[in-house]
Amino acid sequence: MSVLFEPNICKANSIKHDWYASLVSNITDAGYDCSLIAIEVGSRGLIDTDNKNRLTRLSKQLNTPKNFKVLKDQITKSVLMSSYSIFNSRHEPKWNVQEVI
């Protein structure tokens, strides 16, 4: 999963698929089933329609017990809290790991 500014979501997905294409090919050539599900979330918590579909597919493949809305809300909250922590640390000369809120 990538977290980035919203206008870059589609481009990031394409870059990620290109980046991992050879790995997916190597795995499938070795006789294994492999599918790449690249998920991008906006730094302000946006999960666009394409990524909602990817998350739905991932949760079905993993047979997760949570419903999609709960999963989406947890991801959005995590992204927003992380973005806020990064924002608060913007003037720090050194990155300090902070407790998760």
C-alpha positions as CSV (number, residue, x, y, z in Angstrom):
1,M,0.0,0.0,0.0
2,S,1.2,3.5,-0.9
3,V,0.1,6.7,0.7
4,L,0.6,9.8,-1.5
5,F,-1.0,13.0,-2.5
6,E,-4.3,12.4,-4.3
7,P,-3.4,13.6,-7.8
8,N,-0.6,10.9,-8.0
9,I,-2.8,7.9,-7.2
10,C,-3.2,6.5,-10.7
11,K,0.4,7.2,-11.7
12,A,1.6,5.4,-8.6
13,N,-0.4,2.3,-9.3
14,S,1.0,2.1,-12.8
15,I,4.6,2.6,-11.5
16,K,4.0,-0.1,-8.9
17,H,2.7,-2.6,-11.4
18,D,5.7,-1.9,-13.7
19,W,8.1,-2.2,-10.7
20,Y,6.8,-5.7,-9.6
21,A,6.1,-7.1,-13.1
22,S,9.3,-9.2,-13.3
23,L,8.7,-10.5,-9.7
24,V,5.2,-11.6,-10.6
25,S,6.5,-13.2,-13.8
26,N,9.2,-15.1,-11.9
27,I,6.8,-16.4,-9.4
28,T,4.2,-17.6,-12.0
29,D,7.0,-19.0,-14.2
30,A,8.0,-21.1,-11.1
31,G,4.5,-22.6,-11.1
32,Y,2.9,-20.6,-8.3
33,D,-0.3,-18.6,-8.4
34,C,0.5,-14.9,-8.0
35,S,-1.5,-11.8,-8.3
36,L,-0.4,-8.2,-7.6
37,I,-2.9,-6.0,-5.8
38,A,-1.4,-2.6,-5.5
39,I,-3.4,-0.2,-3.3
40,E,-2.9,3.5,-3.1
41,V,-4.5,5.8,-0.5
42,G,-4.4,9.6,-0.6
43,S,-2.5,11.3,2.2
44,R,-5.8,12.8,3.4
45,G,-7.4,9.4,3.6
46,L,-9.0,9.2,0.1
47,I,-9.6,5.8,-1.2
48,D,-10.8,6.2,-4.8
49,T,-13.2,3.8,-6.6
50,D,-10.4,1.7,-8.3
51,N,-8.7,1.2,-4.9
52,K,-12.0,0.4,-3.2
53,N,-12.4,-2.4,-5.8
54,R,-8.8,-3.6,-5.1
55,L,-9.4,-3.6,-1.4
56,T,-12.7,-5.6,-1.9
57,R,-10.8,-8.1,-4.0
58,L,-8.0,-8.4,-1.5
59,S,-10.4,-8.9,1.5
60,K,-12.2,-11.6,-0.5
61,Q,-8.9,-13.4,-1.4
62,L,-7.8,-13.2,2.2
63,N,-11.2,-14.2,3.5
64,T,-11.1,-11.4,6.1
65,P,-13.9,-11.5,8.6
66,K,-14.3,-7.7,8.6
67,N,-16.8,-6.0,6.4
68,F,-15.4,-3.6,3.8
69,K,-16.6,-0.4,5.5
70,V,-14.7,-1.3,8.7
71,L,-11.5,-2.1,6.8
72,K,-11.8,1.1,4.7
73,D,-12.4,3.2,7.9
74,Q,-9.4,1.6,9.7
75,I,-7.1,2.3,6.7
76,T,-8.4,5.9,6.4
77,K,-7.9,6.5,10.1
78,S,-4.4,5.1,10.0
79,V,-3.4,7.2,7.0
80,L,-4.8,10.4,8.6
81,M,-3.0,9.8,11.9
82,S,0.3,9.1,10.1
83,S,-0.1,12.2,7.9
84,Y,-0.8,14.2,11.0
85,S,2.3,12.8,12.8
86,I,4.5,13.7,9.8
87,F,3.0,17.2,9.7
88,N,3.7,17.7,13.4
89,S,7.3,16.6,12.9
90,R,8.0,18.8,9.8
91,H,10.4,21.1,11.7
92,E,12.2,18.4,13.6
93,P,15.8,18.0,12.5
94,K,15.7,14.3,13.2
95,W,12.8,11.9,12.8
96,N,11.6,10.5,16.1
97,V,9.3,7.5,16.2
98,Q,6.2,8.4,18.0
99,E,3.6,6.2,19.7
100,V,0.6,5.3,17.6
101,I,-2.4,7.2,18.9
